[in-house]
Amino acid sequence: MRVGLFTECYRPIRNGIVASVDALARSLHARGHEAVFVTPEMPGYRDERSDVVRIPSLPLPTRTAYRLTVPYLPREVGALSIVHTHGPFVTGWLGARAARRMRVPLVFTYHTQLEAYAHYVPFEANLTRSAATQLTRAYANTADAVIVPTKAMELHLRGLGVRARIEVLPSGIDVASFARGARSDDLRRLLGARPGEKLVLYVGRLGREKNVELAIEGFARLGDAQARLALIGAGPYRETLERCVARAGVVSRTTFAGEYPREALPDAYACADAFLFTSVSETQGLVLVEALAAGTPVVAVDTPQTRDVLAGAGVIVAADARAVAAGLRVALAADGAAAAGRRSVAGRYDAAALGDRALALYSSLIEAEAVSPAYARV
């Protein structure tokens, strides 16, 4: 099987979508299948691998690392058995067009609630959110199957008017590698914690949609001079968050650690005494799974999708600074014996097993296409 993975963002960008696509590709390769990444060109970046096909791109008129894809499909993509897209923008529509032209099934993974990102577009917010909803609905309804990472997102898409087949299939991680993370005094010191101090960790993009201000405000209300907050990640909202830290009076107890390579994250989670997750815009929240796999106590703001992922293995709190602080107190006092339960929940997100489920979906669609091709059904 030769699978085309069409994604609007890929390396050198680091985020949950990139991690998810990479994990899927590794599962395909391990089972003898081929994956071809189709993604925009990134200025100054050159791929060392032959399985990445770059599409010409242009800069966007906003402060972002993402690019505007030129609607052109290079011949290097070649023939595909199935097209799996990871966004509804130009690259996604190229994938949809390729699938129809090649007469192969189209799978779309719904990674992002686009309406939560309206603040990045220089137009009126309500109009932007409405347009994002219409784009999501229109694109999802072109697919032979839509993958969502949580049951909550299946209900969300049905509410938007998506009629296509929907499969709940979470994004996976290498659970074992995160479970092997090692606690280190040296790394804890780099993250701002001295011996005997408690370390609260945030991992993710520093963007407005991630609600990191609430994490900072909740940490400040913790009122524990022996606790430290480390923020791993980069993004356009860093300066705003630095001002938030200053207003909250926790500059001396907060570390902006910058981006970490993915292979360094297991040790970072292992060094934390609690992991804090305040985003309400996720479809899954891959970092939640990573923290659980490391055995780290999790405090997360209540959303249906977060409840789906944690399955009772974390402290769920209201989107309020006092509630976040109270949750942190519970997590920081947690008994180490509960780590095994957290790792058990994370085991549901093992990339290898989820890769098998993706392959089973591909096979069922290819078989159905052979009986009743999409071009014949239109």
C-alpha positions in Angstrom: 0.0 0.0 0.0 1.3 3.5 -0.9 -0.3 6.2 1.3 -0.2 9.9 0.5 -0.1 11.9 3.7 -1.1 15.5 2.8 -0.4 17.9 5.6 -0.4 21.7 5.7 2.3 21.7 8.4 5.4 19.4 8.7 9.0 19.7 9.7 10.7 21.9 10.7 7.4 22.8 12.5 6.9 20.9 15.7 3.4 20.4 17.0 0.8 17.7 17.6 -0.1 17.3 14.0 3.4 16.7 12.9 3.9 14.2 15.8 0.7 12.4 14.8 1.6 12.2 11.1 5.1 10.9 11.9 3.7 8.3 14.3 1.3 7.1 11.6 4.0 6.9 9.0 6.3 4.8 11.3 3.4 2.4 11.8 2.9 2.1 8.1 6.6 1.5 7.5 6.8 -1.1 10.2 4.2 -3.1 8.4 5.8 -2.9 5.0 3.8 -0.1 3.5 5.0 3.2 2.0 4.1 6.7 3.1 4.6 9.8 1.0 4.5 13.2 2.8 3.0 16.0 0.6 3.5 19.4 2.3 4.5 23.0 1.6 8.0 24.1 1.0 9.7 25.9 4.0 12.3 28.5 3.1 15.8 27.5 4.2 14.8 24.0 5.1 15.9 20.9 3.2 14.7 17.4 3.7 17.2 14.6 4.1 14.6 12.0 3.2 13.2 11.0 -0.2 9.7 10.4 1.0 8.8 14.1 1.4 7.4 16.0 -1.6 7.4 19.7 -1.1 4.8 21.9 -2.8 5.8 25.5 -3.8 4.5 28.0 -1.1 4.1 31.7 -0.3 4.2 33.6 3.0 1.0 34.2 4.8 0.0 37.8 5.8 0.1 36.9 9.5 2.8 36.2 12.0 3.1 32.5 11.6 5.5 29.8 10.5 2.8 28.3 8.3 2.8 28.9 4.5 0.2 29.3 1.8 0.4 26.3 -0.5 0.5 27.0 -4.3 -2.2 24.7 -5.8 0.2 22.5 -7.8 0.8 18.8 -7.3 4.3 17.7 -8.3 4.7 14.5 -10.4 7.0 13.1 -7.7 3.9 12.2 -5.6 3.3 9.3 -8.0 0.5 6.8 -7.9 -1.2 6.3 -4.5 -3.4 3.6 -3.0 -5.1 6.0 -0.6 -5.0 9.7 0.2 -5.0 10.7 3.9 -5.3 14.5 4.5 -4.6 16.3 7.7 -6.2 19.7 7.1 -8.9 21.3 5.0 -6.8 24.1 3.4 -5.1 24.2 0.0 -2.9 21.1 0.7 -6.0 19.2 1.8 -8.0 20.2 -1.3 -5.0 19.1 -3.5 -5.2 15.7 -1.7 -8.9 15.5 -2.4 -8.4 16.3 -6.0 -5.6 13.8 -6.3 -7.8 11.1 -4.7 -10.6 11.7 -7.2 -8.2 11.9 -10.1 -6.5 8.6 -9.1 -9.9 7.1 -8.1 -8.7 6.1 -4.7 -10.4 6.7 -1.3 -10.0 9.9 0.6 -9.5 9.9 4.4 -9.4 13.2 6.4 -8.2 13.5 10.0 -9.9 16.3 11.9 -7.0 17.6 14.0 -8.0 21.2 14.6 -11.1 23.1 15.7 -10.5 25.9 13.2 -13.0 28.3 14.8 -10.8 28.5 17.8 -8.0 30.1 15.7 -10.1 33.0 14.3 -7.9 35.5 16.1 -5.1 34.8 13.6 -7.2 36.1 10.7 -7.4 39.9 10.2 -11.2 39.9 9.7 -14.3 40.2 12.0 -14.1 37.3 14.4 -17.7 36.0 14.1 -17.5 36.0 10.3 -14.2 34.2 10.5 -15.6 31.5 12.8 -18.6 31.0 10.5 -16.3 30.6 7.5 -14.1 28.1 9.4 -17.2 26.1 10.3 -18.4 26.1 6.7 -14.9 25.1 5.4 -14.7 22.2 7.9 -18.2 20.9 7.0 -17.7 21.2 3.2 -14.3 19.5 3.3 -15.2 16.7 5.7 -18.2 15.9 3.5 -15.9 15.3 0.5 -14.1 12.5 2.4 -14.9 8.7 2.3 -14.1 8.7 6.0 -13.3 11.3 8.6 -11.1 10.4 11.5 -11.6 12.1 14.8 -9.4 11.5 17.9 -12.2 11.6 20.5 -15.9 10.8 20.7 -16.5 14.4 21.7 -15.2 15.5 18.3 -17.5 13.1 16.5 -20.5 14.8 18.2 -19.0 18.2 17.4 -18.7 17.4 13.7 -22.2 16.0 13.5 -23.4 19.2 15.1 -21.6 21.1 12.3 -23.5 19.1 9.7 -20.9 16.6 8.7 -22.7 13.6 7.1 -19.7 11.5 6.0 -18.6 8.3 7.7 -16.8 9.2 11.0 -14.3 6.9 12.8 -13.0 7.6 16.3 -9.3 6.9 16.1 -6.9 8.8 18.4 -3.5 10.0 17.5 -0.9 7.8 18.9 2.5 8.1 20.6 5.4 5.7 21.4 4.1 5.0 24.9 7.1 3.0 25.9 9.6 5.8 25.1 7.7 8.3 27.2 7.5 5.7 30.0 11.3 5.5 29.9 11.8 9.2 30.7 14.4 9.7 33.4 14.2 12.2 36.3 17.3 14.3 36.4 18.5 17.1 38.9 20.4 18.7 36.0 17.3 18.9 33.8 15.1 20.0 36.7 17.6 22.8 37.3 17.5 23.9 33.7 13.7 24.0 34.0 14.0 26.3 37.0 13.6 23.8 39.9 16.1 23.4 42.7 16.4 20.3 44.9 13.3 19.8 47.0 11.1 22.1 45.0 8.0 21.1 43.1 8.0 21.6 39.3 4.8 22.3 37.3 5.2 21.7 33.6 3.4 23.1 30.5 4.2 21.7 27.1 2.8 23.2 23.9 2.6 26.1 21.5 2.7 29.5 23.1 -0.5 30.7 21.2 -3.5 32.6 22.4 -5.8 29.6 21.7 -3.8 27.5 24.2 -5.1 29.5 27.1 -1.7 29.6 28.8 -2.6 32.8 30.7 -4.9 30.6 32.8 -2.1 28.2 33.6 0.1 31.2 34.8 -2.7 32.7 36.8 -3.6 29.3 38.4 0.0 28.7 39.2 0.3 32.2 40.8 -2.7 31.4 43.1 -1.0 28.2 44.2 0.8 30.4 46.8 3.7 28.0 47.1 7.1 29.7 47.1 8.7 26.3 46.7 6.9 25.6 43.4 8.3 26.4 39.9 6.5 26.7 36.6 8.3 25.7 33.3 6.8 26.4 29.9 8.2 24.3 27.1 7.3 25.6 23.7 7.5 28.6 21.4 5.0 30.7 19.6 3.7 34.2 18.8 2.2 34.8 22.2 5.4 34.6 24.2 5.7 38.3 24.8 2.1 38.6 26.0 2.7 35.6 28.4 5.9 37.2 29.7 3.8 40.3 30.6 1.2 38.0 32.2 3.9 36.3 34.3 5.1 39.8 35.5 1.5 40.9 36.4 1.0 37.7 38.3 4.2 38.3 40.3 5.9 34.9 39.5 8.7 36.0 37.2 11.3 34.5 39.6 9.4 31.2 39.7 8.7 30.8 35.9 11.0 29.5 33.2 10.4 30.0 29.5 12.3 27.0 28.4 11.8 27.3 24.6 11.2 24.4 22.2 12.5 21.0 23.1 13.2 18.3 20.5 10.7 15.5 20.7 13.2 13.0 21.9 14.0 15.2 24.9 10.3 15.4 26.1 10.1 12.1 28.0 12.8 13.2 30.4 11.1 16.6 30.8 7.8 15.0 31.8 9.7 12.6 34.2 11.2 15.7 35.9 7.8 17.3 36.5 5.7 16.9 39.7 2.5 17.9 37.9 1.5 18.6 34.3 -0.8 21.5 33.6 -3.2 21.7 30.6 -5.5 24.6 30.3 -6.4 24.6 26.6 -10.1 24.2 25.6 -9.4 24.3 21.8 -7.9 20.8 21.3 -9.5 17.9 19.5 -7.4 15.5 21.7 -4.4 17.0 23.3 -1.4 14.7 22.5 0.6 16.2 25.4 -2.0 14.8 27.8 -1.2 11.3 26.6 2.5 12.0 26.8 2.2 13.1 30.4 0.1 10.1 31.3 2.7 7.7 29.7 5.4 9.3 31.8 3.3 8.7 34.9 3.1 12.5 35.7 0.0 13.8 37.6 -2.2 15.8 35.2 -4.4 18.8 36.0 -6.6 19.8 33.0 -9.4 22.2 32.4 -12.7 20.5 31.8 -13.8 19.8 28.2 -15.6 16.7 26.8 -12.5 15.8 24.8 -10.2 16.1 27.7 -12.4 13.8 29.8 -12.4 11.3 26.9 -8.6 11.3 26.9 -7.9 11.2 30.6 -10.6 8.6 31.4 -10.5 9.5 35.1 -6.6 9.4 35.3 -6.2 13.2 35.9 -7.6 16.1 38.0 -10.3 17.9 36.0 -11.0 21.5 37.0 -13.1 24.4 35.9 -11.6 27.1 33.7 -10.9 29.3 36.7 -7.6 30.3 38.3 -8.7 29.3 41.8 -9.9 25.9 40.5 -6.6 25.4 38.7 -4.6 26.2 41.8 -6.8 23.8 43.9 -6.2 21.1 41.3 -2.5 21.7 41.4 -2.4 21.2 45.2 -4.1 17.8 44.7 -1.7 16.8 42.0 1.4 17.9 43.8 0.4 15.9 46.8 -0.4 12.8 44.7 0.9 9.4 45.7 3.5 7.9 43.3 1.6 4.7 43.4 -1.0 6.2 41.0 1.5 6.5 38.2 0.8 2.9 37.1 -2.8 3.8 36.5 -1.9 6.8 34.4 0.4 4.7 32.3 -2.3 2.1 31.9 -4.7 4.8 30.4 -1.9 6.0 28.1 -1.5 2.4 26.8 -4.8 2.9 24.8 -2.8 5.4 22.7 0.0 3.2 21.6 0.9 4.2 18.0 1.5 0.7 16.8 -2.0 -0.5 17.8 -3.6 2.6 16.4 -1.6 2.2 13.2 -3.2 -1.2 12.8 -6.6 0.3 13.1 -5.8 2.9 10.5 -4.6 0.2 8.1 -7.8 -1.7 8.7 -9.8 1.4 7.8 -7.7 2.0 4.7 -8.3 -1.6 3.6 -12.0 -1.5 4.1 -12.2 1.7 2.0 -10.1 0.3 -0.8 -12.3 -2.8 -0.9 -15.5 -0.7 -0.9 -14.0 1.5 -3.7 -13.3 -1.6 -5.8 -17.0 -2.6 -5.5 -18.5 0.9 -5.9 -16.0 3.5 -7.0 -16.5 7.1 -5.7 -16.4 8.5 -9.2 -19.3 6.2 -10.1 -21.3 7.3 -7.1 -21.1 11.0 -7.8 
